[in-house]
Amino acid sequence: APLPTEPAMLNPARPAPALAALALLAHAACGGTPEGEPVRIDVRRGAPFVEVAEALATADIIGSPFLFRVYARVSGDATRIRPGPYAFRRGTPWRAILDDLVAGRVLTARITFPEGFGIDELAARIAAFTGADADSLRAVLADTATARRWEVPGPTMEGYLYPATFTLPIDATAEDVIRVAVAEWHSLWTEARRARADSIGMSAQEITTLASIVEKEARRRDEMPLIAAVYRNRLRIGMPLQADPTVQYALGGHRERLLFADIERVRDHPYNTYHRGGLPPGPIGAASARAIDAVLEPADSDALFFVARPDGTHVFTRTLAEHNRAIAAIRRERARNPTPRP
């Protein structure tokens, strides 16, 4: 009798279906060249993997949703993907797709909160980023209950959304934005900064409040410690702060020149530091770490006054007579060179 032939599955000319499938899976997972524009795919929270695979196939990012599901099960990734907005190009290797889905490498965008911004400006910026209603956001940020919820000293969220650039998913909500900005303010208060605040007898709220004034006053960052020294000196001797930015805050908007009539118009406002002693009830804007550190470690100066030059720098003086002479000199300088203030 003739010898039996080898089983068909061992014939190299006729590979077994299982081996062919594995070869196809390996090629799809590791091979391929991405092409075309990225296509957005939204993975909803709790979505079954079959839904994700079908969405990728519908967008022509993968060819076979069935084989993609098999590969994801074999690799153990099918149950590990994270929700969010993603983007992939046609022909992206499956391994790269799953790596992004498991790591949560979602589509992101950046939002920047500049130093000195108040809650009105911040609400408008958050609204533009998230699509939320700006007026509703302003009301939320001005609510004392919101300050309690986010565990900031208050009285509102004014001054507690830290000025920085944040990278967030493109579908981030207003609450997501607030969360990261407040978390950044909390993280600023290291053990060393809290210890320094305790040593000078000031709370985090008081430091942040004074820093927000310094932030508004300083045209140059290197002058922040000197400006902070002036205000710390005034507080020490019981002299009113007489800070123009607090009056402008009470007026509800910036004035290029603050007049005596402006100060009197908001005479009884709690933020009018010309007519009320001590610090105002809370910050008047977002203060940077540099402004906060200037308040914690002011310059070694006994100056009580400062006045801005045309270029935005300041002249610092100890006495009212010196201050008046500096004002007169700067007025003469402005008359000789009437260029707009930067």
PyMOL commands that set and color helices and strands:
alter all, ss='L'
color gray80, all
select helices_A, chain A and resi 8-10+17-30+49-58+65-75+94-103+119-130+134-141+144-149+174-188+191-199+204-217+221-237+244-251+260-265+289-296+320-336
alter helices_A, ss='H'
color red, helices_A
select strands_A, chain A and resi 35-43+84-90+108-112+165-169+305-308+314-317
alter strands_A, ss='S'
color yellow, strands_A
deselect
rebuild
show_as cartoon
